[in-house]
Amino acid sequence: MIFNVATLYPEIIISYRKTGIIGRGVRDKAIEINAFDIRDFSADKHNRTDDYPYGGGNGMVMTPQPVCDCIEAIKCGRDVPVIFFSPRGKRLTTQLAKDYAKKEEMILLCGHYEGIDKRALDLTVTEEISIGDYIVTGGHIAAMCFIDAVSRYVPGVLGKTAGAYSESFENGLLEYDQYTRPPEFRGMKVPEVLLSGHAANIARYQKQQSISITERLRGDLIEEYLKEKQNKG
C-alpha cells in the first residue's frame, strides 16, 4: 500500500512515518508513505501557494496551479485515486478504512488556510472524506488519521496480532473495558470473571460489556447493531 501525501507540511508527514506501528509498517515495507511539498510546484517566484478569496472573506485560499501540478506529477499519467479531506466529505468509518486498505496506491490531498480553489478540486479529486464533524488546522492532520485507520487493515502492519479485529466499531459495538495488573488498585478490583481463566465466561462478559457500553454512550450504534442482528435472524 502506497500513500502519497500532497501537503504544505511534508516535514510532519516525514516525522509521522518514522514512529510507532506506522513506522514499523514502513520499515517492514507493508506500507509506503511519500510526502510531497505543494510549494515545490508553485510557478510563483516566491513559491506562494495561496491568495485572497474572490468575494471576500477571512483567510487565504490555496491557488489551483501548484495543487494541480503537484497531483499530476505524482500521478505521472497513472489512474490513482485522489482523496481530499473536507467537512463535506463522506464520513470515515471502519468499513471505509477496510475498503481503502484493499487498494494499492492513493494520493491524499491536504488543504490549508480556508481551503483549495474549487477548480483544482474538480480537476483532481475523486473522493472527499471527512474524519468527523469538527475542524482541524490542516488536512495533514486528517491525512495522518486516515493513514492510521487504513493501515491497520493492511497485511503486515499489525504483525501477527488480531488487535484490529477486536476494537471498537469492528462488530458494530464499542469495545469492552480493559484491565491489567495489579488485580486491585486503590480499592478498585478487576472484575472476578476476568481472573477466572474461563474463556467462554470471559467472552460472554466482554460481549455484554460492549453492548451495555454502546447502549449507554452511543444510542445510534446500538440501534444499528440490533437492526443488523434482527436481519440476520
C-alpha positions in Angstrom: 0.0 0.0 0.0 1.4 3.4 -1.0 0.2 6.7 0.5 1.3 9.8 -1.5 0.6 12.9 0.7 0.4 16.3 -1.1 0.7 18.9 1.6 2.3 22.2 2.7 3.8 20.4 5.7 5.8 17.4 4.4 8.1 17.5 7.4 5.1 16.5 9.7 4.3 13.5 7.4 8.0 12.5 7.3 8.2 12.5 11.1 4.9 10.6 11.4 6.1 7.8 9.1 9.0 7.1 11.4 7.1 6.4 14.6 5.1 3.6 16.3 3.2 1.0 14.5 3.2 3.1 11.3 6.9 3.4 11.4 7.2 -0.4 11.8 4.9 -0.9 8.9 7.1 1.4 6.7 10.3 -0.4 7.8 8.7 -3.8 7.1 7.6 -2.5 3.7 3.9 -3.3 4.4 3.2 0.4 3.6 5.0 3.2 1.9 4.3 6.9 2.8 5.6 9.6 0.5 5.4 13.3 1.3 5.2 15.9 -1.5 5.5 19.6 -0.8 2.9 21.5 -2.8 5.1 24.6 -2.6 7.7 22.9 -4.8 5.3 23.0 -7.7 4.4 26.7 -7.4 5.1 28.8 -10.5 5.2 31.9 -8.4 8.7 33.4 -8.0 8.2 33.4 -4.2 6.7 29.9 -4.2 3.4 31.2 -3.0 0.5 28.7 -2.9 -2.3 31.0 -1.6 -4.2 34.2 -2.4 -7.1 36.3 -1.2 -10.6 34.7 -1.9 -12.8 36.2 -4.6 -15.9 37.6 -3.0 -14.1 38.5 0.2 -13.9 36.6 3.5 -11.4 35.7 6.1 -8.2 33.9 5.4 -6.5 32.8 2.2 -7.3 30.1 -0.4 -4.8 27.7 -2.0 -4.4 28.5 -5.6 -5.1 25.9 -8.3 -1.9 25.9 -10.2 0.5 24.3 -7.7 -2.1 21.9 -6.5 -2.9 20.6 -9.9 0.8 20.4 -11.0 1.6 18.5 -7.8 -1.1 15.9 -8.2 -0.3 15.5 -11.9 3.4 15.0 -11.1 2.5 12.3 -8.6 0.1 10.5 -10.9 2.5 10.7 -13.8 -0.3 9.7 -16.2 -1.5 6.8 -14.0 -5.0 6.2 -12.7 -4.6 6.8 -9.0 -7.5 7.8 -6.7 -7.1 11.2 -5.1 -8.7 11.9 -1.7 -9.3 15.4 -0.4 -10.1 15.8 3.3 -13.1 18.1 3.8 -16.1 18.6 6.2 -18.2 18.0 3.1 -16.8 14.5 2.6 -18.1 11.0 3.3 -17.6 10.1 7.0 -14.5 8.0 7.6 -15.7 4.7 9.1 -14.2 1.3 9.9 -15.8 -0.1 6.7 -14.4 2.7 4.6 -11.0 2.1 6.0 -11.2 -1.6 5.2 -12.3 -0.8 1.6 -9.3 1.6 1.1 -6.9 -0.9 2.6 -7.6 -3.1 -0.5 -6.2 -0.5 -2.8 -2.6 -0.5 -4.0 -1.9 3.3 -4.0 -3.7 6.6 -3.4 -3.0 10.3 -3.2 -4.0 12.3 -0.2 -4.6 16.0 -0.9 -4.3 18.1 2.2 -5.8 21.6 2.2 -4.9 24.5 4.5 -6.0 28.1 5.2 -9.6 28.5 4.1 -9.4 25.6 1.6 -8.4 25.0 -2.0 -9.7 26.7 -5.2 -12.7 24.6 -6.3 -11.3 24.3 -9.9 -8.3 22.4 -8.6 -10.6 20.0 -6.7 -12.8 19.5 -9.8 -9.7 18.7 -11.9 -8.0 16.3 -9.5 -10.2 14.8 -6.7 -12.0 11.5 -6.9 -13.5 11.4 -3.4 -13.8 13.8 -0.4 -13.6 12.3 3.1 -14.3 13.8 6.5 -12.7 12.5 9.7 -15.6 13.9 11.8 -17.8 16.9 12.4 -15.1 19.3 13.6 -12.4 21.5 12.0 -8.6 20.9 12.3 -5.9 23.4 11.3 -4.8 21.5 8.2 -5.5 18.5 6.0 -2.2 16.9 7.1 -3.8 16.1 10.4 -6.8 14.4 8.7 -4.3 12.5 6.4 -2.5 11.1 9.3 -5.7 9.9 10.9 -6.7 8.3 7.6 -3.4 6.6 7.1 -3.5 5.2 10.6 -7.1 3.9 10.3 -6.5 2.3 6.8 -3.0 0.9 7.6 -4.4 -1.2 10.5 -6.1 -3.4 7.8 -3.1 -3.7 5.5 -1.5 -7.1 6.0 1.8 -6.9 7.8 1.2 -3.6 9.6 -0.1 -5.0 12.9 2.1 -8.1 12.7 0.6 -11.3 14.0 -1.8 -9.6 16.4 -5.5 -9.7 15.8 -6.0 -6.3 17.6 -7.6 -4.6 14.6 -10.5 -7.0 14.7 -11.4 -6.7 18.4 -11.5 -2.9 18.7 -14.5 -0.5 18.8 -16.7 -0.4 15.8 -15.5 -3.8 14.4 -18.7 -5.6 15.2 -20.9 -2.5 15.4 -20.2 -2.0 19.1 -17.8 -0.1 21.3 -15.0 -2.1 22.9 -15.4 -3.5 26.4 -13.4 -2.1 29.3 -9.7 -3.2 29.7 -7.8 -4.1 32.8 -4.3 -5.3 33.7 -2.2 -5.9 36.8 -2.4 -5.3 39.7 -5.8 -7.1 40.4 -6.6 -4.4 43.0 -5.7 -0.7 42.8 -6.8 1.9 45.3 -9.6 -0.3 46.5 -10.9 -1.0 43.0 -10.8 -4.6 41.8 -10.7 -6.2 38.4 -14.0 -8.0 37.7 -13.7 -11.5 39.1 -14.7 -13.2 35.8 -11.6 -11.8 34.1 -9.4 -13.5 36.7 -11.2 -16.8 36.3 -9.4 -18.2 33.3 -12.7 -19.4 31.9 -12.6 -18.4 28.3 -16.3 -18.8 27.5 -17.4 -16.8 30.5 -14.9 -14.1 29.8 -16.1 -13.8 26.2 -19.7 -13.7 27.3 -18.9 -11.0 29.9 -16.9 -8.9 27.4 -19.7 -9.1 24.8 -22.3 -8.0 27.4 -20.0 -5.2 28.4 -19.7 -4.0 24.8 -23.5 -4.0 24.4 -24.0 -2.1 27.7 -21.3 0.5 27.0 -22.6 1.1 23.5 -26.2 1.4 24.7 -25.1 4.0 27.3 -22.8 6.0 25.1 -23.9 5.6 21.5 -27.6 5.0 21.1 -27.2 5.4 17.3 -24.8 2.5 17.2 -26.9 0.2 19.3 -29.9 0.7 17.1 -27.9 -0.3 14.1 -26.5 -3.3 15.9 -29.9 -4.5 16.9 -31.3 -3.9 13.5 -28.5 -5.9 11.9 -28.9 -8.7 14.4 -32.6 -8.9 13.7 -32.0 -9.0 9.9 -29.6 -11.9 10.4 -32.3 -13.8 12.4 
